[in-house]
Amino acid sequence: MGLILGIDVGSTTTKIVGLEDGKVKSPMFITANDPITSLFGVFGKYIYDNKIELADIEHVMITGVGASRVTTPIYGLPTTKVDEFLADGLGARFTSGLDRLVVVSMGTGTTFVRVDGDSIKHLGGISLGGGTLQGLAHMMVGTGHINDIIELANDGDSKNVNLLIGDICSNDIEGLPMHVTASYFGKARTTQASREDVADGLIHMVLETIGCCAYMSQINGEGGISDFVLIGNMTRLPQCNKVFPTIGELYGIKFIIPEHAQYCTAIGAALAYNNK
């Protein structure tokens, strides 16, 4: 079997991976002003950097919101579109090594996909994610660039803007330890918070809300699932390593960030070729 390319076409950022002999090869991404430019840009860069000939490529599998804009085969190669939720499920299952999980795909917004063996089902989603973080940060701290937000947040403390259970209660409430957030930005009227504090508060608000909604997305499903696999660009936020274990401890579940978490959807698109 030749090289299978999986491409996740976003509105501006497109990710690509190769899949050969069951192994992920050279994941990369590129950002451009529109999906078609980013698609052909990342495709060209991928084959050039990896010294790949078009004849070496057996099939191109594309997914993502920008895939609908692609109406012809890419460079004449066999090209197939893949349902994004299927790609999320296949990619997360492959990279995590789990058969039962909920995929938490954190992009501009957030979607939840349940994987139970070969059954992959879209559970729903929320209109909150990286787009929310960048938009609010632009309005509240003067920058919507994710690296700037991370840098500010690293020098801030969300406790200076977010109201905690410990701020309003002298003892733990059953199921709600003192360190749990009671109200996002509940202290904003009474404290002099810095830009750094606000940035950290925004990140905590978005990540904690995603984590809680992920848990609730399957709470009434058949056979509860305790493993939640985080994928997408927001897994790059350093705060993920603090926020999600805390939520996991609260609900008795486990959040996992697998290898190549940013590229899971592209990996899943490539895997869909073998899964037909």
C-alpha positions in Angstrom: 0.0 0.0 0.0 1.2 3.5 -0.9 1.1 6.6 1.2 -2.3 7.8 2.5 -2.6 11.5 3.2 -5.0 12.8 5.7 -5.9 16.5 5.6 -8.0 18.5 8.0 -9.0 21.6 6.2 -9.9 24.4 8.5 -11.2 27.9 7.7 -7.6 29.3 7.8 -5.4 26.5 9.3 -5.0 23.2 7.5 -3.2 20.1 9.0 -1.8 17.2 7.1 -0.3 13.8 8.0 0.9 10.8 6.1 -0.1 7.3 7.1 2.2 4.5 5.9 2.3 0.9 7.3 0.2 2.0 10.2 2.5 4.8 11.3 2.0 8.5 11.3 4.5 10.3 9.1 5.6 14.0 9.5 2.5 15.9 10.7 2.5 19.6 9.9 0.2 22.5 9.4 0.0 25.8 7.6 -2.1 29.0 8.0 -3.4 31.1 5.2 -6.3 33.5 4.6 -8.7 30.9 3.1 -9.1 27.1 3.2 -8.1 26.5 -0.4 -4.9 28.5 -0.1 -3.9 26.7 3.1 -4.9 23.3 1.6 -2.6 23.6 -1.4 0.0 25.3 0.6 0.3 22.5 3.2 0.1 19.8 0.5 2.9 21.4 -1.5 5.1 21.9 1.6 4.5 18.4 2.8 5.5 16.6 -0.4 8.5 19.0 -0.9 9.8 18.7 2.7 9.4 14.9 2.7 10.7 14.4 -0.9 7.5 12.6 -1.9 6.5 12.1 -5.5 2.9 12.3 -6.5 3.2 8.7 -7.7 4.0 7.6 -4.2 0.6 8.8 -2.9 -2.2 6.2 -3.1 -5.1 8.3 -1.8 -5.9 11.7 -0.3 -8.5 11.8 2.4 -9.9 15.2 3.4 -12.1 16.4 6.2 -12.9 19.6 8.2 -15.1 22.6 7.6 -13.1 23.7 4.6 -13.4 20.3 2.8 -16.7 21.3 1.3 -14.9 23.9 -0.8 -12.9 21.2 -2.5 -14.8 20.0 -5.6 -12.1 18.3 -7.7 -9.4 15.7 -7.1 -6.2 17.2 -5.6 -3.5 17.3 -8.3 -5.5 14.6 -10.0 -5.0 12.1 -7.2 -7.9 10.0 -5.9 -9.5 12.2 -3.3 -12.3 11.3 -0.8 -14.1 13.4 1.8 -14.5 12.1 5.3 -17.2 13.0 7.9 -15.4 15.1 10.5 -16.9 13.4 13.5 -15.9 10.0 12.1 -12.3 11.3 11.6 -12.3 12.7 15.2 -13.3 9.3 16.5 -10.9 7.2 14.4 -8.0 9.5 15.1 -8.6 9.7 18.9 -9.1 5.9 19.1 -5.8 5.3 17.2 -3.6 7.8 19.1 -5.0 6.9 22.6 -5.1 3.1 22.1 -8.6 3.1 23.8 -11.7 1.4 22.5 -14.2 3.2 24.7 -13.9 7.0 25.0 -15.4 10.4 24.5 -13.5 12.6 22.1 -13.4 16.2 23.1 -12.4 18.2 20.0 -11.4 21.7 21.0 -11.3 23.9 18.0 -13.1 27.2 17.3 -15.9 25.6 19.2 -16.0 22.2 20.9 -17.6 18.9 19.8 -18.1 15.6 21.7 -17.9 12.2 20.0 -18.5 8.9 21.7 -16.5 5.9 20.6 -17.5 2.5 21.6 -15.5 0.0 19.6 -16.5 0.5 16.0 -19.5 2.6 17.0 -18.7 6.3 16.6 -21.5 8.8 17.4 -21.6 12.6 17.6 -23.0 13.5 21.0 -23.3 17.3 20.4 -21.2 20.3 21.0 -20.9 23.8 22.5 -20.2 27.2 20.9 -17.2 27.8 23.1 -13.6 27.1 22.3 -10.5 28.7 20.9 -12.6 31.3 19.0 -14.3 32.3 22.3 -11.0 32.6 24.1 -9.4 34.7 21.3 -12.4 37.0 20.9 -12.8 37.7 24.6 -9.1 38.2 25.1 -9.1 40.7 22.2 -11.8 42.7 23.9 -10.6 42.3 27.5 -6.8 42.3 27.4 -6.1 43.8 24.0 -4.8 40.8 22.1 -6.4 37.9 20.4 -3.1 36.1 19.5 -3.0 32.8 21.3 0.8 33.0 22.1 0.3 36.5 23.6 -2.6 35.2 25.7 -0.6 32.2 26.9 2.3 34.5 27.8 0.1 36.9 29.8 -1.7 34.0 31.5 1.6 32.5 32.6 2.2 35.6 34.8 -1.4 35.9 36.0 -3.6 34.1 38.6 -7.2 33.3 37.8 -8.0 33.3 41.5 -7.8 37.1 41.4 -10.9 37.2 39.1 -12.8 34.0 39.5 -14.8 33.4 42.7 -14.0 30.0 44.3 -16.1 27.9 46.6 -13.5 28.7 49.3 -14.3 32.4 48.9 -17.9 31.9 49.9 -17.9 28.9 52.2 -15.7 28.1 55.2 -16.0 24.3 54.6 -16.1 22.0 51.6 -19.6 21.4 50.2 -20.3 17.7 49.4 -18.8 17.1 45.9 -17.5 20.7 45.7 -14.0 21.2 47.2 -12.9 24.7 48.2 -10.7 25.1 45.1 -13.6 24.6 42.6 -14.8 27.7 40.7 -18.1 29.0 41.9 -18.4 31.9 39.5 -16.2 33.0 36.6 -15.1 36.6 37.0 -17.2 36.8 40.1 -14.5 38.9 41.8 -14.1 41.3 38.9 -16.1 44.0 40.6 -14.3 43.9 43.8 -10.6 43.4 42.9 -8.0 45.2 40.9 -7.1 42.4 38.5 -4.2 42.7 36.0 -4.3 41.9 32.3 -2.4 38.8 33.2 -5.0 37.7 35.8 -7.8 38.3 33.2 -6.0 36.2 30.6 -5.5 33.3 33.0 -9.2 33.7 34.1 -10.4 33.5 30.5 -8.3 30.3 29.8 -9.7 28.7 33.0 -13.2 29.7 32.2 -13.1 28.2 28.7 -11.2 25.0 29.6 -13.2 24.3 32.8 -16.5 24.8 30.9 -15.4 22.4 28.2 -14.3 19.8 30.8 -17.6 20.0 32.7 -19.7 19.8 29.5 -17.6 16.9 28.2 -18.6 14.9 31.4 -22.2 15.9 31.1 -22.4 15.0 27.4 -22.5 11.2 28.2 -23.7 11.1 31.8 -27.0 9.6 30.7 -25.6 7.5 27.9 -25.6 3.7 27.9 -22.7 2.5 29.9 -20.8 5.4 31.3 -17.4 6.1 29.8 -14.6 7.4 32.1 -11.9 8.2 29.5 -12.0 11.5 27.7 -9.5 12.2 24.9 -8.7 15.8 24.2 -7.7 16.8 20.7 -7.3 20.0 18.7 -5.2 23.1 18.8 -6.2 24.0 22.4 -4.4 21.0 23.8 -1.3 23.2 23.3 -2.4 25.5 26.2 -0.2 24.8 29.2 -3.2 25.2 31.5 -4.7 22.0 30.2 -2.2 20.1 32.3 -3.6 21.7 35.5 -7.3 22.3 34.7 -8.3 18.9 33.3 -6.8 16.7 36.0 -8.6 18.8 38.5 -12.0 18.3 36.7 -11.2 14.6 36.3 -10.6 14.3 40.1 -13.9 16.1 40.8 -16.0 13.8 38.6 -14.0 10.6 38.9 -13.0 10.5 35.2 -9.7 10.8 33.2 -8.7 13.3 30.6 -6.0 12.2 28.1 -4.0 14.3 25.7 -2.5 11.8 23.2 0.5 12.1 21.0 -0.2 14.2 17.9 -3.4 15.6 19.7 -3.4 18.6 17.3 -3.5 16.3 14.3 -6.0 13.6 15.4 -8.7 14.7 12.9 -6.2 14.5 10.0 -5.0 11.1 11.3 -8.6 9.9 11.5 -9.2 11.0 7.9 -6.3 8.9 6.7 -7.4 6.0 8.8 -10.9 6.2 7.2 -9.4 4.9 4.0 -8.5 1.6 5.5 -11.8 1.5 7.4 -13.7 2.2 4.1 
